[in-house]
Amino acid sequence: MTPQSEDDGPVQPPEAPEPERLPETGLRKQGPEEEEEELPRMTLLEHLDELRRRILRTLIVVVVAFFGCFAFAEQIYNLLAKPIEPHVDQLVFDGVADPFIVQVKVALLAAVFVTSPYLVAQLWGFVAPGLYRREKRYAIPFIFFGSLFFLGGGAFGYFVALPFATEFLVNMGLSANWDADIRIERYFSFAVNVLLGLAVMFQLPIVIFMLSQLGVVTPRFLMRHFRWAVLIIIVVSAVITPTPDAVNMTIVAGPTVLLYLVGVGASALVQRRRKRIEEEETE
């Protein structure tokens, strides 16, 4: 062996070869915040059990409110009877149980409107597990606007749709020289149909907003099927206010079409925000 000279200096260990780099893919490792955004997985039975529990809670709240509203059933009845009072002398009943049935319907209708914020909150609670954390921030706006549109639909039905429909239908019979002998139970069934139907139809922007959040619909999809949406709205309007004239149908269908367009605007905002988030994540 040849002795090492002093000028050679200390022996350096051989350098380790650089690890071979794999080609980059479009996937990136999720950070802790993204891992928290993983949606909880629920089986079909768990979804059904969640739905059952929320329906049970809703029924309990509505029943409690029903007993409270039943104490004021007569006052509520007087309010609901005002749209038809100018057209008939008085409402009649031909069944022994009709007065009681009417009071039950009146109290139940009032209970639904009184508890509408809770009903909307239960709907949000059922949908929320399928949303990301950033989407769950819409809970308060969803409950607020959902309740507002529900009450607004009922108010529109009471102050606009119900008086117009009642006047048209009663005058149609009076113009044919028929005597108006309207049963109280049938009139209130008609009133409940109009008020609740419009309250539900006014939820259209909220439904479109939620479907947009879930990625089910897009603004382009909604506008492409706008004609079909108008047709469905007209059919539902005809069911709510069964009148053959275009005026009463337009009173119901017109605002609903406008609400559909409001929903399209909300869907566009959701899509724009989603694209901005995707661009930020890509950068």
Contacts in CASP RR format, 6 or more apart in sequence:
PFRMAT RR
TARGET T0000
AUTHOR 0000-0000-0000
METHOD contacts of the structure
MODEL  1
MTPQSEDDGPVQPPEAPEPERLPETGLRKQGPEEEEEELPRMTLLEHLDE
LRRRILRTLIVVVVAFFGCFAFAEQIYNLLAKPIEPHVDQLVFDGVADPF
IVQVKVALLAAVFVTSPYLVAQLWGFVAPGLYRREKRYAIPFIFFGSLFF
LGGGAFGYFVALPFATEFLVNMGLSANWDADIRIERYFSFAVNVLLGLAV
MFQLPIVIFMLSQLGVVTPRFLMRHFRWAVLIIIVVSAVITPTPDAVNMT
IVAGPTVLLYLVGVGASALVQRRRKRIEEEETE
4 11 0 8 1.000
36 133 0 8 1.000
37 132 0 8 1.000
37 133 0 8 1.000
37 134 0 8 1.000
39 129 0 8 1.000
39 130 0 8 1.000
39 131 0 8 1.000
39 132 0 8 1.000
40 129 0 8 1.000
40 130 0 8 1.000
42 50 0 8 1.000
42 129 0 8 1.000
50 126 0 8 1.000
50 129 0 8 1.000
51 126 0 8 1.000
54 122 0 8 1.000
54 125 0 8 1.000
54 126 0 8 1.000
57 122 0 8 1.000
58 115 0 8 1.000
58 118 0 8 1.000
58 119 0 8 1.000
58 122 0 8 1.000
61 115 0 8 1.000
61 118 0 8 1.000
62 108 0 8 1.000
62 111 0 8 1.000
62 112 0 8 1.000
62 115 0 8 1.000
62 119 0 8 1.000
63 111 0 8 1.000
65 110 0 8 1.000
65 111 0 8 1.000
65 114 0 8 1.000
65 115 0 8 1.000
66 107 0 8 1.000
66 108 0 8 1.000
66 111 0 8 1.000
67 107 0 8 1.000
68 107 0 8 1.000
68 111 0 8 1.000
69 76 0 8 1.000
69 106 0 8 1.000
69 107 0 8 1.000
69 108 0 8 1.000
69 110 0 8 1.000
69 111 0 8 1.000
69 114 0 8 1.000
70 103 0 8 1.000
70 104 0 8 1.000
70 107 0 8 1.000
72 107 0 8 1.000
72 110 0 8 1.000
73 103 0 8 1.000
73 106 0 8 1.000
73 107 0 8 1.000
74 103 0 8 1.000
76 106 0 8 1.000
76 107 0 8 1.000
76 109 0 8 1.000
76 110 0 8 1.000
77 102 0 8 1.000
77 103 0 8 1.000
77 106 0 8 1.000
80 106 0 8 1.000
80 109 0 8 1.000
80 158 0 8 1.000
80 188 0 8 1.000
80 191 0 8 1.000
81 91 0 8 1.000
81 187 0 8 1.000
83 158 0 8 1.000
83 162 0 8 1.000
83 163 0 8 1.000
83 166 0 8 1.000
83 191 0 8 1.000
84 91 0 8 1.000
84 166 0 8 1.000
84 170 0 8 1.000
84 182 0 8 1.000
84 187 0 8 1.000
86 167 0 8 1.000
87 166 0 8 1.000
87 167 0 8 1.000
87 170 0 8 1.000
87 171 0 8 1.000
87 174 0 8 1.000
87 180 0 8 1.000
88 170 0 8 1.000
88 180 0 8 1.000
88 182 0 8 1.000
91 182 0 8 1.000
91 183 0 8 1.000
91 184 0 8 1.000
91 187 0 8 1.000
92 181 0 8 1.000
92 182 0 8 1.000
92 183 0 8 1.000
92 184 0 8 1.000
93 99 0 8 1.000
93 102 0 8 1.000
93 183 0 8 1.000
93 184 0 8 1.000
93 185 0 8 1.000
94 183 0 8 1.000
95 185 0 8 1.000
98 183 0 8 1.000
98 184 0 8 1.000
98 185 0 8 1.000
99 184 0 8 1.000
101 185 0 8 1.000
102 184 0 8 1.000
102 185 0 8 1.000
102 188 0 8 1.000
105 188 0 8 1.000
105 189 0 8 1.000
105 192 0 8 1.000
106 188 0 8 1.000
109 192 0 8 1.000
109 195 0 8 1.000
109 196 0 8 1.000
112 119 0 8 1.000
112 196 0 8 1.000
113 150 0 8 1.000
113 151 0 8 1.000
113 154 0 8 1.000
113 199 0 8 1.000
116 147 0 8 1.000
116 150 0 8 1.000
116 151 0 8 1.000
116 199 0 8 1.000
117 143 0 8 1.000
117 147 0 8 1.000
119 150 0 8 1.000
120 142 0 8 1.000
120 143 0 8 1.000
120 146 0 8 1.000
120 147 0 8 1.000
120 150 0 8 1.000
121 143 0 8 1.000
124 139 0 8 1.000
124 142 0 8 1.000
124 143 0 8 1.000
127 210 0 8 1.000
128 136 0 8 1.000
128 139 0 8 1.000
130 214 0 8 1.000
131 213 0 8 1.000
131 214 0 8 1.000
134 277 0 8 1.000
135 213 0 8 1.000
138 213 0 8 1.000
142 206 0 8 1.000
142 209 0 8 1.000
142 210 0 8 1.000
145 205 0 8 1.000
145 206 0 8 1.000
146 203 0 8 1.000
146 206 0 8 1.000
149 202 0 8 1.000
149 203 0 8 1.000
149 205 0 8 1.000
149 206 0 8 1.000
149 259 0 8 1.000
150 199 0 8 1.000
150 200 0 8 1.000
150 202 0 8 1.000
150 203 0 8 1.000
151 199 0 8 1.000
152 199 0 8 1.000
152 202 0 8 1.000
153 195 0 8 1.000
153 198 0 8 1.000
153 199 0 8 1.000
153 201 0 8 1.000
153 202 0 8 1.000
154 195 0 8 1.000
154 196 0 8 1.000
154 198 0 8 1.000
154 199 0 8 1.000
154 202 0 8 1.000
156 198 0 8 1.000
156 202 0 8 1.000
156 255 0 8 1.000
157 194 0 8 1.000
157 195 0 8 1.000
157 198 0 8 1.000
158 195 0 8 1.000
160 251 0 8 1.000
161 194 0 8 1.000
161 198 0 8 1.000
161 240 0 8 1.000
161 241 0 8 1.000
161 248 0 8 1.000
161 251 0 8 1.000
161 252 0 8 1.000
162 191 0 8 1.000
162 194 0 8 1.000
162 195 0 8 1.000
164 247 0 8 1.000
164 248 0 8 1.000
164 251 0 8 1.000
165 194 0 8 1.000
165 241 0 8 1.000
165 243 0 8 1.000
165 248 0 8 1.000
165 251 0 8 1.000
168 243 0 8 1.000
168 245 0 8 1.000
168 247 0 8 1.000
168 248 0 8 1.000
169 243 0 8 1.000
170 180 0 8 1.000
170 182 0 8 1.000
173 180 0 8 1.000
174 180 0 8 1.000
193 240 0 8 1.000
194 240 0 8 1.000
194 241 0 8 1.000
197 240 0 8 1.000
198 240 0 8 1.000
198 252 0 8 1.000
201 233 0 8 1.000
201 236 0 8 1.000
201 237 0 8 1.000
201 240 0 8 1.000
201 252 0 8 1.000
201 256 0 8 1.000
201 259 0 8 1.000
202 255 0 8 1.000
202 256 0 8 1.000
202 259 0 8 1.000
204 256 0 8 1.000
204 259 0 8 1.000
204 260 0 8 1.000
204 263 0 8 1.000
205 259 0 8 1.000
205 260 0 8 1.000
205 262 0 8 1.000
205 263 0 8 1.000
205 266 0 8 1.000
208 217 0 8 1.000
208 222 0 8 1.000
208 260 0 8 1.000
208 263 0 8 1.000
208 264 0 8 1.000
208 266 0 8 1.000
208 267 0 8 1.000
209 263 0 8 1.000
209 266 0 8 1.000
209 267 0 8 1.000
209 270 0 8 1.000
211 217 0 8 1.000
211 267 0 8 1.000
212 218 0 8 1.000
212 219 0 8 1.000
212 266 0 8 1.000
212 267 0 8 1.000
212 270 0 8 1.000
212 271 0 8 1.000
213 270 0 8 1.000
217 267 0 8 1.000
218 267 0 8 1.000
218 271 0 8 1.000
219 264 0 8 1.000
219 265 0 8 1.000
219 267 0 8 1.000
219 268 0 8 1.000
219 271 0 8 1.000
222 229 0 8 1.000
222 260 0 8 1.000
222 263 0 8 1.000
222 264 0 8 1.000
222 267 0 8 1.000
223 264 0 8 1.000
226 260 0 8 1.000
229 257 0 8 1.000
229 260 0 8 1.000
230 253 0 8 1.000
230 257 0 8 1.000
230 260 0 8 1.000
233 253 0 8 1.000
233 254 0 8 1.000
233 256 0 8 1.000
233 257 0 8 1.000
233 260 0 8 1.000
234 249 0 8 1.000
234 253 0 8 1.000
236 256 0 8 1.000
237 249 0 8 1.000
237 252 0 8 1.000
237 253 0 8 1.000
237 256 0 8 1.000
238 249 0 8 1.000
240 252 0 8 1.000
241 248 0 8 1.000
241 249 0 8 1.000
241 251 0 8 1.000
241 252 0 8 1.000
243 249 0 8 1.000
END
